């Protein structure tokens, strides 16, 4: 496991909690709007080793409520459960960010009591998923399994979509809501966040654009019938 970054404090990543965020190297998607493009490969350098991370967390007990684990895609790491168990042993809550491509890992972590909150990216409607994650083709079954697991379970979670002008429109938002409804007709997502794309030097593919505020509001209105709460996160 390569720990590629540590944000020592955040008030945004875990709703209602003071947390730090741990970035793990490696991802199986190539989303063109990804801000963490330096984390995508498996050969990136470690910025902190595991022992130093645990020492940092030990000193922050009583000051931080939680640890957010993100990437890259954390569920690709074979020793993720061991890392989280160490963190939990110090008394921290753990939030996991995931693209939902490894439902077996997600289920094992939840069954083991290792995760308190999940933020799962839903990249787009099914018809545009492969394009949006930067792959020539992909199987949606693992994504659907993760979505259904969260929808039908009792774990606290959120769904979120990073929105770009080029990849998203009202039809895609409606199809995404209908997809969620189809996967779990008796369950309603408690919270869904639209995150407007923000251009940075570290973005994987240049030339993408942020939708106008009015368009983002229209996207949120399209999703409202399918979720308990929808909000736009990250607007200035």
Secondary structure, DSSP 8 states (H G I E B T S, - for coil): --EEEEEEEESSSSTTS-EEEEEES--S---TT-S-GGGSSS----SS-HHHHHHHHHHTBTTB-EEEEESS-GGG-TTHHHHHHHHHHTT-EEEEEE-SS-HHHHHHHHHTT--SEEEEE--S-GGGHHHHHT-S---SHHHHHHHHHHHHS-SEEEEEEEE-TTT--HHHHHHHHHHHHHH-TT--BS-EEEEE----TT-SSTT-----HHHHHHHHHHHGGGBS-EEEES--
